[in-house]
Structure formats: C-alpha cells, structure tokens
C-alpha cells in the first residue's frame, strides 16, 4: 500500500515527485551515486533508536515462547548462536537473583509479553549503570538501574523489571532482520550513560569539550579545566530546548568533514519542522502524537536526542526550513551561492520527500518521532517496530537500494539487564561519577591506564567505556545473510565507516574514538550476490510477500 | 448570536467544527448541529494475557472471606462500580469492615495520566522530583478553571493524574494490588499467600504458558504478572470503555437530546452557571477521542463529613486525600491536604455514593452542594451546639485555606444568589443521565 506511506508525508512530497530527476542535482551538487567510495555503498541510513540492551531484545534469540494465541516466531535453519542469556545459561540461577543486595527486586530474567510492550523506563545514568555492572559481575541491576518512571496507565512494572526481556513474539521485525541480514552481538555504547552521550558518540566519538550556556548541566569537570557530558542536557540555542539548562560541544563531528568534502548529508528527526500542525492540532515544539499502545501522547521532538544541534557548525537553532527539497542534504542552495537555511537539519518528512524526489543523501541520520523511538516509558517496541519497518520497507523500494546500507542501532541501553561486561578500554577516574571498578575507578588506575584524550589532546575524565551492550543490525544488499558478527564495535564505529568509505579514512582528531573503534565491515560482503529484500508488516513485524 | 449558539461556543463545539455561522437547529430537533467523528478504542479478541486477567478479576477465592473478588465491588452490571447504595463497601474476613472511601468506577481509566504536579513530563531521562514541582506550583499563577477556557487551566501546576482518589497508583497493575491486600477489603493476607492461591488455581497453567515455568518460584513476580493480567483485561475489554452513552451518540449526530437535556448541557458548560465543564471536560480531544469528563486535576471542595463512616467516630481523624493517610509520599505538601482527584462523570447517574467519603447518595444532593456551599452553607453542613454552621467540617481548620473558592460557582458569598435554580439543577441532572453507557442510538 504505497498510498499508505504517501498519506503520512507532507504535501510537498507530491510536488517533489513532479520534479524532473535531472534537476535534482542542479547547481553543481554531486549525485552521491557518482562519489568515489571505498565500498559499493553510496548511501548510509543510520536509524538511531532508543534505550534497549542486547539481551533485552535478544535474550532467547532465535527461540520465542510462542504462547497460544500469539503469532509464532519460527527461526530459520542454521541460525548461528548469539551471545545471549539462553546460550550463557543465565535465564536461571542468575546472579541478579542470588545477590541479596538486590533486595526485593532480586529476580531471574523473565519474559515480557507482547501485551507488556508498554513498560516503565529504567534508571540509565552514567553512574548507576556502572554500579549495576559491579566490576564485571553484572549482578546489581535491580538495585541500581531499577525503575525510572511508571510508563502509561496500562504499563507493566515490577521492582525487578530491569531483568525483563522481549522475544520474537514482540520484537518480531528485529528478529526477522537478524535472520535475513547481519547483526553484531559485541556492540557497545562508547561510554556508560543515557541518550545524549550516545548521540554524540555516533556522530563525533567524543563527549568531552562541553561548554555550559544556561544553568547547571549534567557534566563533570574533566580534570583539565574543561567539562565532559556524562548524562543528558539540552543543546544550547535550540528554540525547543530547556530554558534553564543547556550546553554546546566544541569538538568536531562527522558533518563537519562531510561539509568540507561537499558530500550530501542530513539529520532527519520526527517533529523537527515546527511549522507543521499534527492531526491533534499540536504544532511548534509541542507537536505530539497519541499512541494506542501507551494510551498517551508524547512530544515528537526531543532536543537532547539531536546529534548535530550541539555543534555550532551543524546546528539549526530555529529549525529553519530548507529552501526546497532539492536543497536537502546540501550546504548551499541550488543557486550555488546562498547558504541553505536548514544547515543539514531536517524533519523526517523531508527525508521521505527528498528521497522520493530523487535527492537521496549520501549520509542520513534518522530519529523517529518520539512515540516510535523505542524508549521505554513514553514509547514501546511495537510503536518502534511500526516506524522502523515503514522506513526500511520504503528504502528497499527505492532505485538506489542496491547501494544502500541501513544501520539500526541504539543510543543507550536504558539500564536494561545485559550479561556481557566490557572491561574498560577508555578509563575515567572521577571520584564520584565513576564506580564500575571501585569507588572513583573505571580502569586499572592512572599509573597503568591513562584516560582517553579530550578535545585539547590531554587525558580527561567522563568517558568510561565501552559502556553497555546494544543491538546493532545492518540491512543492505551487501549484508551477510543470517550472520552474527563477534567483532567488538561501538557507536563511533559508524563514524569510522563513513570516514573510511567516503573520506579516505580522514579522522576527526581531538580525542575522538573514531580512530580506535572497531570495523563494521565484518557484517558486510561486497562480493556476494546481493541479499534479497525483506518486506515486513509494520504492525506484526512478520514477513509479507507483497509490499505492505 | 442567539443563546443556543452561545452555549455551543461555551462547549467549544462551534470552534472545533471551525464554523462561525449561526446555528441552524430548530428548537425541538435536539440534534447536534455540528456532528463529529469519535475515535473509540479498537475492539479485538482478548489476548491470552487479558483472558487470564478476566479469570482473576472474578476469583473470590483470593479473598480471606472467600466471598469477595474484584467484581464484587467493581460490579460489571453497575459500570464496574459499587452494586449497592452504601457510601462504602464492606470487606475483611467477616465482611464487616468498612472500606476507607467510596468505590470508584473502573470505567474510563485507560487514558489516565501518571500522577504529577503540573502537566506530565514526557522526558523520562530527567525526572523532576514531586517536591520540586510542588514548590514551583506554589510560586506559579493558577488560571481560573472555567468551561470556556480549559486549555489555560490545563497548564496549572497542581496535582493531577494517578488512580484512586489520591493518585497513589500510577498504573492499573499497581492499583489492583491494593484492594487485594487491604485487610478491610479482599484481605488477601500477603504476597506469598496470594501467590500460593495462583499456583493452585484452576487457571494456573495460563501463567506458565505466558511467563515460563520459573514464574511460580518467584512470588513477587507472579503476583505482579497476575495484577498486570487484570490491568490488561481492563485495558483491552471494551466494556471498561465503551463510549456508548447518549451524549456520545449525540456528538456524532446519531441521537437527539431533549429540551431539558440540552438546557442541562448549556448550564454544564456555562461559567456563569454551573461551570461543571471547567473540571469535568465535555469536549472530545483534538484527536477525536471522546471526552472523559475529567481533567484529572485535584481539588479540595470541603464536602461535609460523613458520620456513617466508622473511622469518623474519632473526631480527630481526617481523610486528607493527597497528603494522607492512605497516600504517604507527599505528606509534607500540606497545601494539598483535602485534595482529591476529579472523577469522570460518565455513568455517575447510576451511582449512589458521591465524593471520596460517599457523603451524598443522589445527584440532587451533589448539585445542592455545588449550589449552596457558599451562598447557603446551612443547607449543606451541620450546625454546632451553639448554632454556628460547621463549614468544611471534614477538614481541620488549618487546611480550610486549601479549599477552592475561586473557580465558579465556588466564588460566591453568603447571601448571594445561588448559581442554579431548582429547574437548572433538574436540567443538569437530566444531562448527566445522558452520560450513561448502553444507549441504543436511533436507526
């Protein structure tokens, strides 16, 4: 039902479809299909969802409980084993159950049903996550990352809830993508902590170099006279941001490198266009959408999820609109002279419109409207599935699918239980904030393990990592089929891939982890016959024969 | 504009339809001149989880008396509210213990927001503590609550949301556990005892099918899952939120209201008259969801003390709602003492226990309270031995300042004309009767 997709995009899409595709690259814009790249990939789409750990979505993969009355999930033959709770034998006799320090929250991992998609959110701040990880024993999750907010009135909540996991009866689409494409079970956030450090990691590989603008912020002194952002704070100057607490970052991000090389790219977020009015008559920063799963409404745009707004060079504080769909992804307007007002920051609807109009950027970062971003509490796996599947179905129908790489990954784990500890590669010794290896300790000690460099080239605190293990799935004609990679990667591996593919391996510098992060290419095979497309039903997550 | 258009404007219906043209109804047709489409919850077969919840909901063996299930006090035949005329229900081991408060209906809770002070924060990453919001509320201006300007008062930094009269449970799951364990209600004894009953229930295998074999060895989790199943039953089963009242059909242009009912709707939404719509919202939401007849905000109305409640024989006992005694986490916010949540008015016409203490048993008494509380308090409150009227006798004197005296019709003074005439009250009651589910629309 292509019409269903079209009915959700802006009226400008219709105008876009009337564009002559040869004018889509006027004014010296280079068609990404003609850019020199290290691999056959000409378009990367990073779908950056919210707040789920690897075990929370893949604990028993590929085996689902399949209770009576639910759509069963049947795995393909020869599915490789994942490093999950099932294969680790941790579904029973789990240390989070036997460790009495967890008090009344002590419990083994347990299955969350599809009807329990709406749950409370967990506590996923920098320090509690480290405390839960307990020097690698991974046994204090109920104590430290137990419930945050309640979730909607119909939500499920219990004190040991952090030990809950979904299976293929709920995260059906993700399991189907894993079966038909490739995923990594050794992928981590660059540092512990919630959304904003994760957002900065996936575009800059660096959370040091913060400058406060309004009020106090979730930063810590980095030990070199600067600040590192370890939790969430809104970006400065964004008209939708908090009026009492904001900051900006002084390092560089991948957008700066792409701009210098005149490669088309954009950050596309639900709710970004403040001039639109939603069905429920909300507009501006207050645009919101009602979810029947959570039985509540939530604001579409969340400032502290906006990767590029934190950097002056790539920010769009007033949410200015692009001069046209042709200009989407480009620094200059089609006349080749004036700057395009949007500065590479757009609404998700602009992504659909630009791609349909033949203007498919080389690099696109996607954030679904909040009710679909997957964050426990105000969103949920079923709404997340709907938005994610719709987008991936759409991309597979485009003529340039044959050179596309979709990365589906997460900004943080929400503090949900995961059993695999990553010994710190990047140390940090803030006396209060760092706790994973002991009080004030992340790493083996300053004498034996110095902290990673900050933006000024000196060791800084606040970057304790790798942090929490997150799902990381690649969907592409070049993705290996039904493959699980065990190569260690982190969010900054996305930055590294973009640099290796389009920029001849140019690096950001300033202590960015792009230089040392792992490669995602183990999940890709550029010599294989192209992988088949996989169309899914957005509501059920099941495989459909025809395009839904 | 004629008076009929005036009340439609008050109800916000004209502005919603986007029409400023004069209303064309003839006096006797009673149809909504601007029908709209209401979005009702999708109906679907109950999930396995909800089916388990349905079993538990009517399982009286969970009570120590063996005679009380959820359905006993939340009667399906009485819109999931009390099945008799008493102010409270009786429970406990020998069914002689009074519940602390009137039993709320379980209908129309599926859109209740979490408890908060001020509008709900949707950013889960940075949670602002309640005490901090309460402090902000004390410094902030509070918009008057009138039926013609509900958007303004929606932003007031006041307590809102949550379940029970005091909002102490955010989810249907957590709410369900309280009556189960309350010694004056189902008196389930303990988590362990209740868990053991589930292990041996006729429907026990439904637990393992959904949650795995391990669920029976973890009593706390078992009971949490069971309460979630009950919540899921309420969430999915359409009988908990059918939106089949005459008023719903009138909104959609499928029913006509009588003259009295129409007058009642007008009075309901008139800030100069009853102004019920200031708190009991009567308009559909912007998404077309039917009105819930509550903005979920808390109010201290100072209703009279109910001498029929055993707990009130102790003259030093006061049920203070948001600040206690049942709710314990914001006891220090004494500006909220005496505040209780605004309930829905849907299906209220069939109730016989009104307000948290069930002090009134008819809509007539309720309307008399709103009408005379300030102009003729002697009609509402008892007199002391010396003849003085004991206004707000169910609230300690130090909290009398918490009572709402600014939102109409509570902004009147002794000796002033009451807001409603006897005919007005009768018309409003007629309108309230149109909010009862189960109406059969014409054609």
Interface residues (C-beta under 8 A of the other chain):
Chain A: X65 X67 X68 X69 X70 X91 X92 X104 X107 X108 X110 X111 X113 X114 X115 X116 X121 X124 X148 X149 X150 X151 X152 X153 X154 X155 X156 X157 X158 X159 X160 X194 X195 X231 X232 X279 X280 X281 X282 X288 X290 X292 X295 X296 X297 X298 X299 X302 X304 X370 X375 X376 X377 X378
Chain B: X41 X42 X47 X48 X49 X50 X109 X110 X111 X112 X113 X114 X120 X122 X123 X124 X125 X126 X127 X163 X170 X171 X172 X173 X174 X209 X210 X211 X212 X214 X215 X218 X220 X221 X224 X225 X228 X231 X232 X235 X236 X285 X286 X287 X289
